[in-house]
C-alpha cells in the first residue's frame, strides 16, 4: 500500500499528530510520501520522520496579538499558486490520499477522482460537538478547506458521534510533573508582553516559556526556550501546569500525562473557541478569554490536574486505512473508546 499524506503545517499540532502517525505507518510497512503546506520549508524542524517530504505554500490564516488578521490573510494568500500546486500533483501512483486538513492533496484528490480520507481534529466538527464562535463562514471553511471522501475526526470525547480519541504518543501512567512549574506556549500572543506579564504573577510558581521570537535565557522567573520536539517534550514532562492557546494537540498530550490546563482561545478562530468550550464543558481544563495575571494566579492556586487514559489511536487508524474502504468506522470508534476513563463529574453528565 502506498499513501500520499498531506499535513497542515501552520501550527505544530498537526505535525505532532503526523509524527505519531508516521511511526505507526512505518511499523505497519506502509509506504508514504509526505506533503506539508502553510509555512516555509526552513521553518519546519525535527522532520526526520517524514523523509524527503514536499512543501507547498497552501493556505493559512495570518494572526496578530491573539486574533485572526483577515486583511493579512487575504494579502498572503495566492490562489493562483495554490491551484498550480494542486494541478501539479500526479496521484496515479498512490492507493489512497490522506489529509490532516491540508488543502493541496485534498483538492488534488477531489479533482482527480481519488478517494481522500481526512484524519484530524477538524473532521470532528461535522458532528454535534461543543461549538463556539460558529458562523456560516466557519462552517464553509471546515467543510471546503480540505474536502474529503470520509473524515476520521478526533476529539477529547466522542459526544455520542463516530469520533475517535486523540492521536498522541501513549503513556502508561500519569506524568504529573511539578504543579508549581508551568509550561507556557502562547504562539499567537505577543511574546514580549507575555514574558513581562508572567513576571508580575503573584504566586511562587516558575515558568518555562517556548517561543520563537525571544532569545533563550532566564528572564526573572521565566525560562525561555527555543523549539525542538525533544526539548518541548522534556518541558512538558517536568511541568505540572500547562498554559497555552486552545489548540487541540498540546491539550491532548497534557491530558494524557495528567497535567492541569489553562487555555486562551485565539479570537476569531472557531476551532479554538470551540476547543475551549469543550474543555470547560468536560471539566478537563480552565479557560481565560484574555491573558491576565489574575486568570493565571487563579489557575495556579485552584486548578486541578486531569488524566485521561487515551489508547493507541494511530495504530488502529493505520489498520483501518489498510482495509479501506471495507473497514467499519463504528467498529473502530467503539473499540478505541472502550476502557477510556474520564475523571470529572461534568464529563459523567455529558456521557
N, C-alpha and C positions, 0 to 999 in steps of 0.2 A: 504494500500500500504506500502511495506517495501523496503527501498533502502539501498544499500551499497555505501557509498560516500567516494571516495579517494581524498586526498588533498596533493599536493606537499608542503613539509614543509621547503624547503631550504631557502626561504625568507618569510618575514611576510606578503607580499601582498596576496599570495594565501590564507593564514589563515584569513586575514581580510575579504576577499571575502566570505570565508566559514562561518564566523561568521554571516554575513548578511543573507546568505542562511539558516543557522541553525534556525534563528529567524522565517523566512518565512515558513520553513518546519514545525516547531513546531506549528505555528499558524494555519496551514492547517491540523494538525493532522496526518502528515506523519511520520511513524516510520523510524528512520535512525540509522544505525551503521556506525561509522566514522573510517577511516583509514588514518594515516599520515605517510609520509616517507621523508627521506632526512636530518634528524638530530636526535640526541639522545633525548630520552624521557625527560630527565632532562632539556633540553634546550628549551622546549616549556613552554609558560607562559600564564596565563589567559585563560585556556582551559575549563572552567566550562560548556560552551555552548555545548560541544561535549560529555559529559557523560563519559562512560567507553570506551574510544577510544583505537584502536590498533596502534602500531608504528612498522614500518619496516624500514630497512636500505635504501632500494630503490636505486635510482641513483641520484647523484648530481654532480655539477661541482665545483671543488675547485678554489678559486681565490687568488690572491696575488697582493697588491698595484694597485687595479683598473683594473685588467685584468684576463681573464681565464688562469689558470695554468693547461695545458693539462697533464703534467707529473704527478702532484699530483692527478689530476682527475683519471687517469688510475690506479695509485697506491692505491687510496682509494676505488675503485670500486670492489666489489666482485660479479662477475656474478653467481658464484655457489650459494651464499647466496640469490641473487635475484631470481633465478629460484626456489630455495627451498621455498621461501616465496610465490611465485606465485602459486606453486602447493599445498601449504598448505591451500589456501582459498577455502572453500566449498560454492558455490553460490546458492545452491539449495533452500535456504530459502528466497531468495530475488526475488522481481518482476522486479527490474531494477538495473543496476550498473551506477553510475555517477562518473566521474573523473574530477578533476581540475588539469590536467597534471600530475597525479600521476600514475606511471607505473605499480605498483603491481596489483591493482584492474583492470586496463585496460587490461593487458596481461592475467590475470586470466579469465576475461570475454571472451576474444578472444579465449583462449584455451578451454573454456567450452561451447562455442556457446551461450553465454548470451549477449543480447543487452547492449551496453555501450554508454551513452550519455556524450560527453565532454562539460563541462561548464567552460569557462575561456578565457583569452586573447589570448593564443597561438593558439586557433582554428580559430581566425580571419586571421591567416597567410596563410590559404588555398585560400584566395581571393586576388584580385588585390588591395592591400593597399600599402602605402609607405613602402619601404624596403631599408635597407642599410646593408652592410656587408654580403649580401646574397651569398650563395655558395651551391654546391651540398651537402656538409656535413650538413650545417644548415637546408637545405630543408629536408634531411633524418631525422634529429633529430626531427623537428617539426611534421613529419608525423608518425614516428615509436616509438618515446619515450613513448608515451601513446596513442596507436591507439584506435579509437572509431568507433562506428557504425554511429553516426551522431554527428557533433560538433556545439555547440552554441557558436560562437565566440563573444567576446565583444571588443569594441574599442570606442575611443572618437568621432568617426564619422562613418557612415555606408559605405562611399565611394562607394555608388551605389551597394552594395552587401548585402546579408542577414546576416548582423552583428548587434548585439544588443548593446545598450548603456552600460556603466559600471555598475557593480553590487556594489553599495555603499549604505550606510545609507543616505536616502534622507533628504534634508534640504529645508525648505520653502522659505528661503530668504538668500542672501549672508551673510557671517560672515567675514567681511573684515579684522579684526584684525589691528595691528599696523604695518604699512609699514616699519617702522624703526627697527622692530624686526624680525629677520629671523630664522625660524626653519631649522636646518641643520641635514640631515640624509644621511650620505655617508658611509654605512657599508662596501663597497668594497674598500674604500680608507684607507690609514694609518691614524689612528685617531690622534696620536701624531703630525704628520706633519700637518694635517688639523687644529688642535687646534692652533698650532703656526701660521699658515698662516692667520687664521681668526683674530688674534690679530694684524696683520700687515695691515689689510684692512683700507684704508684711507677714512672712512665715519663716520658719527655719529651713525650708526646702532649698535645694540647689537645682540647677537646670543644665541639661545638655541639649544644645540647640544645633540642629543641622540646617545649613543654608549654603547657597552658592555665592552670595554677594557680600559676605563679611569674612575677613581674613580669620582663619582658625586661630584660636588662642583663648586665654582666660580673660573674661570681662566681668569683674566683680564676682557675683555668684553664678555666672553663666559661663559654661564651657562651650565654645563654638567649634564645631567640627565640620569638615567638608563632606563630600559624598563618596561613598563606596558601599557596595552591598554588604560586605562583611563588617565594615565599621558601623553601619547603621544597625545591623542585627545585634552587634555587641552592645550598642547603646540601648536598644530595646530590651535586651535581656537584663541589663543592670538596673534599669529604671522601673519602678513600680507604678508610676503615673505617666500618662501619655496625654499631651495637649497638642491637637492637630486640627487641620481643616477636616471637613466631613466627607473626605474621600472614602472609598469602600475598603481598599485592601489593607491599609495600615490598621484601621479599626478591627478588621477581621483577625489579623495577626495578634493584636493586643488581646482580644477576647480569647483566642486560643491559648494564650500564655497566662491568663488570669490577671491582667492589668486593670487599673481603673482609667476611665477615658473621659476627657473633656473635649468636645468638638466645637469648632466655629465654622459654620457653613459659608461657602462662597456666595455672596449676594448675587442674585440674578441667575443662579445656576440651579435649575430644578432638581437635578440629581443630588447635589449636596444638601439642599434644603430638605429633600425627602429622606435622605440618609439620617439627618439629624432628627427628623420626626420619628423615624423608625427606632433609632437608638433610645429615644425618650419613651416611646410607647412600650417598648420591650423591657424597659428598665435596665438596659445594658450600658448606659452612659449618660453623661450630662451635656447640656448644650449652652453655649453663650452666643447670643446674636452678634456681639462685638467683643473684641479682645480688651478686657479691662482688668485692673488689679483686683477689684472686688470679686469678679467672677472666678479668677484663678485662686484667690485666697479661700473662697468658699469651697471650691472643689478640693483643694489640698487639705482642708480641715474636715470636710464631711463626705467626700466622695468615697464610694465603696468599690473594691475590686470585683470584677465579674469574670467567671471562667465558663467557657462552653467547649465541650469535647468534640469538636468537629472532626469528621473522618477523612480518609484519603480520597478526596473527590477526584483529583487529577487522574489517578489510575483507573477509576471507574469510568470516567468520561472517555479515556483512550479505548477501553474495551468496547464502549458503546459506539465510538466512531468506527472501530474496525468491523462492526456488524451493521453499520448504516447501509441502507435505510430500513433494515429489518428489525432493529433493536427498539425496545419499548421505553419511552420516556417515563411513563408511570412506574414501571418496574425499577428503573434507575433511581427515581426520586424516593420511592418507598424504601428501597434498600439503604440509601445513604442517610436518611433521617432516622432510621431505626436505631435506638440506643442513644441518640443525642439528648443530652440533659441541659435544660435551661435553669439558671439559678434563681430567677426573680419571681416574685408574686405577680408582678404586672404581666409577665410573659404567660404565666399559667392562665390568666384571664383571657389573653389573646387566643391561646390554644383551644 
